[in-house]
Amino acid sequence: MKVAVIGATGYSGVELIRLLLNHPHVELTTLISGNKEGDLCADHFPHLKGIVEHSLEALDVAQLVKDVDFVFFATPSGVSRTYMPALTEAGLPCVDLSGDFRLHNPNEYAQWYKQEPADASLLAHAVYGLSEVNQEQIREATLVANPGCYPTSVLLGLVPILESGWVVVDDIVIDGKTGVSGAGRSLNLATHFSETNENVRPYKLGQHQHIPEIEQTLQAYDPSSQITFSTHLIPMTRGIQCSMYLTLKESKTAEDILERYQHYYQSQPFVRICPLGKWPATKEVYGSNYCDIGIHLDARTGKLMIISVIDNVVKGAAGQAIQNMNLMKGWAQETGLKVSPVFP
């Protein structure tokens, strides 16, 4: 199957390239960049020299429809909504890694992303690509909205306990920490080495665009659900850790909750549940498509703590996008993604 990556010179785009090169059913034929047309991909990513000989191309929708069978958008928000109508009309399946099709309500997109929303008919057509949770819908989809990195970590950590009905849904506190690659490759004073090294900095408190995306899923369990979400930039390249704090509304043991998570994810190859007394670390998923989850029930306060970690560029972006492609094409979820975490 011939595949195109649009936005090939960003972090998510180059991670798609790395993973797709090892996919047995895929030929990576087209790499598109909005402002680097004609350059060799390896000129921008020297680590790909001798591996990827592609030149970067401009986006020509008519040519793309003729040349490829599948498209990934690894572009900033606001790009895919412009080109997606022509691609979907031509029947070309797409996974969009931006935020353009994640929110069902176009008014919320305009409010949080400060841009015009996508066409309402396309929004209704898009399937939210949380791979482990929405598999049946993804298998039938032609347009999948890949979740954001924070929502992937948060929702994989929360959905099993939300579906149990054991917790209060409108009183969830989430503490998130991300490495600097989550800010993208563009120059930014906030991610300058001397600004981030030996420093931890909160950012976008109460304003992060992933808040409505998380709440959209939570509101399926309680329409009034809202979250308290704090985000922090920490001095590492990759990784997200989210710590979620919940209140139980009925008496359960830590063993009950652990069994719930183990059962929920028992057939999911990319979610690993820690035993009681052990909690995950970002280094343990680095470079992989895994999400590791640990739980702690504080007997003294009755609070449930859920810790979830992912690599933001893989499970939070490119890896989950390929996992969704696999589901859309009827292939095993692990295809092309059987890579162990990088350690140390």
SVG drawing of the C-alpha trace seen along z (x, -y; Angstrom):
<svg xmlns="http://www.w3.org/2000/svg" viewBox="-25 -33 49 44">
<polyline fill="none" stroke="black" stroke-width="0.4" points="0.0,0.0 1.4,-3.4 1.5,-5.9 2.0,-9.7 3.1,-11.7 2.0,-15.3 4.1,-17.4 7.2,-15.1 9.7,-17.5 8.1,-17.8 8.7,-15.5 5.6,-13.4 6.2,-13.3 9.8,-12.0 8.6,-9.5 6.0,-8.2 8.8,-7.8 10.9,-5.8 8.1,-3.4 6.6,-3.1 10.0,-2.0 9.6,1.2 5.9,1.8 5.6,5.0 2.5,3.9 3.5,0.3 5.6,-1.5 6.4,-5.0 6.3,-6.9 5.4,-10.5 6.8,-13.0 5.2,-16.4 6.4,-19.6 4.8,-23.0 7.9,-25.1 10.8,-22.7 9.7,-21.5 12.6,-20.0 14.9,-19.4 16.0,-15.9 14.4,-14.6 17.9,-13.5 19.1,-17.2 16.8,-18.0 17.3,-14.7 20.9,-13.6 20.2,-10.5 18.2,-9.2 21.0,-9.6 21.3,-6.4 18.0,-5.2 15.4,-7.7 16.3,-9.1 13.0,-10.9 12.7,-14.5 10.2,-16.6 7.2,-17.6 4.5,-20.3 1.0,-19.3 -1.0,-18.6 -4.3,-17.0 -5.1,-15.9 -1.7,-14.2 -1.9,-12.7 -5.2,-11.0 -3.6,-9.4 -0.4,-8.3 -1.2,-6.9 -3.6,-4.7 -3.4,-6.2 -2.5,-9.6 -1.2,-10.8 -1.5,-14.4 1.3,-15.3 0.6,-19.0 -0.2,-21.9 -3.9,-22.4 -5.7,-24.4 -4.1,-22.5 -5.9,-19.2 -9.4,-20.8 -8.5,-22.7 -7.4,-19.7 -9.5,-16.9 -12.7,-17.5 -11.1,-16.7 -9.3,-13.6 -12.4,-12.1 -14.5,-12.9 -12.0,-10.9 -12.3,-8.0 -8.7,-8.3 -8.5,-7.1 -6.7,-9.4 -5.4,-9.6 -5.1,-13.2 -2.6,-13.8 -3.7,-17.4 -6.6,-18.7 -8.8,-19.6 -11.2,-16.7 -11.0,-15.6 -13.8,-17.8 -17.3,-17.1 -18.5,-20.6 -17.1,-23.2 -17.7,-26.0 -15.4,-24.4 -12.7,-24.1 -13.0,-27.8 -12.8,-28.6 -9.8,-26.5 -7.8,-26.4 -8.6,-30.1 -9.2,-29.0 -12.1,-28.3 -13.4,-24.8 -13.6,-22.1 -16.8,-21.5 -19.5,-20.1 -20.3,-17.2 -16.6,-16.1 -16.6,-16.5 -19.6,-14.1 -17.7,-11.7 -14.5,-11.6 -13.9,-8.8 -11.9,-9.6 -8.9,-7.3 -8.3,-6.2 -7.1,-2.8 -7.8,-0.6 -11.3,-2.1 -12.9,-2.8 -11.7,0.2 -14.9,1.1 -15.6,-2.4 -12.0,-2.8 -12.2,0.4 -15.1,-1.1 -13.6,-4.6 -12.1,-6.4 -11.2,-9.5 -9.6,-9.0 -8.8,-11.9 -5.7,-10.7 -6.0,-11.8 -3.7,-14.3 -0.7,-13.1 -2.1,-14.2 -5.6,-12.8 -4.1,-9.5 -2.2,-9.1 -5.1,-10.4 -8.0,-8.5 -6.2,-5.2 -5.7,-5.6 -9.2,-6.7 -11.6,-4.8 -11.5,-1.4 -12.4,-2.9 -15.0,-5.3 -16.8,-2.4 -16.9,-0.6 -19.1,-3.3 -17.0,-3.2 -15.7,-6.8 -17.1,-10.3 -16.7,-11.6 -17.1,-15.3 -14.2,-15.6 -11.1,-14.5 -7.8,-16.2 -5.1,-15.6 -1.4,-16.5 0.5,-16.2 4.2,-16.5 5.7,-16.4 9.1,-16.5 10.0,-19.4 9.3,-17.5 5.6,-18.0 6.1,-21.6 7.1,-20.7 10.2,-21.5 9.6,-25.2 11.9,-27.7 10.4,-28.7 12.0,-30.6 10.1,-28.4 11.9,-25.3 15.4,-26.9 17.9,-24.7 18.9,-27.3 15.2,-28.0 14.2,-24.3 17.4,-22.7 17.2,-22.1 13.8,-23.6 10.1,-22.6 7.6,-25.0 3.7,-25.0 2.1,-26.2 -1.3,-26.9 -3.0,-26.3 -6.8,-26.2 -6.2,-26.9 -4.7,-23.8 -6.5,-22.8 -6.5,-19.2 -9.0,-20.0 -12.1,-19.8 -10.9,-16.7 -10.5,-14.9 -13.9,-16.2 -15.6,-15.1 -14.9,-11.5 -15.6,-11.9 -19.0,-13.5 -20.2,-10.2 -20.2,-9.0 -21.4,-12.3 -22.6,-15.2 -21.6,-17.7 -18.0,-16.4 -15.2,-18.9 -11.6,-18.4 -8.9,-20.3 -5.8,-19.9 -2.3,-21.2 0.4,-20.8 4.2,-21.1 7.2,-21.2 10.1,-19.1 13.7,-18.9 13.6,-15.7 13.1,-15.1 10.3,-12.5 7.7,-11.3 4.4,-12.1 3.4,-11.2 -0.1,-11.9 -1.2,-11.4 -5.0,-11.3 -6.7,-11.7 -10.2,-10.3 -12.7,-9.8 -14.4,-6.4 -18.1,-6.4 -18.3,-2.8 -16.0,-0.6 -13.4,1.2 -10.0,2.7 -6.8,2.0 -7.0,5.6 -10.5,5.0 -9.3,2.0 -6.1,3.8 -8.2,6.7 -10.5,4.3 -7.6,2.8 -6.0,6.2 -9.3,7.5 -10.1,4.4 -6.8,4.4 -6.1,8.1 -6.3,8.4 -4.6,5.0 -0.9,5.5 0.2,1.9 -1.2,1.4 0.8,2.8 -0.6,2.8 1.9,2.5 1.5,4.8 0.4,3.2 3.2,1.3 4.9,0.6 4.4,-2.5 5.5,-3.3 8.2,-5.6 8.6,-7.4 12.0,-5.8 10.2,-2.4 8.2,-3.3 10.7,-5.6 10.7,-5.1 7.8,-2.6 4.0,-2.4 3.4,-1.2 1.2,-2.9 2.1,-1.7 -0.4,-2.2 -0.1,-1.9 -2.6,-2.4 -2.5,-3.3 -5.5,-3.4 -4.8,-5.5 -6.6,-3.8 -6.1,-6.8 -7.9,-9.3 -9.9,-7.0 -8.4,-8.7 -7.5,-6.6 -4.3,-7.6 -3.7,-6.4 -0.4,-7.0 -0.1,-6.7 3.0,-7.1 3.6,-7.2 6.1,-8.4 4.4,-11.5 5.8,-11.2 5.0,-7.4 1.9,-6.4 0.9,-10.0 1.2,-10.6 2.9,-8.5 2.7,-5.1 -1.0,-5.4 -1.6,-6.7 -0.1,-3.6 -2.0,-1.5 -5.2,-3.1 -4.1,-2.5 -3.7,1.1 -7.2,1.3 -8.6,-0.5 -6.9,2.0 -7.8,5.1 -4.2,5.8 -3.0,6.8 -2.6,3.8 1.1,4.6 2.1,4.6 5.1,2.5 5.1,1.4 6.9,4.3 9.7,2.2 10.9,2.4 11.4,-0.7 14.9,-2.2 16.9,-1.9 18.8,-3.5"/>
</svg>
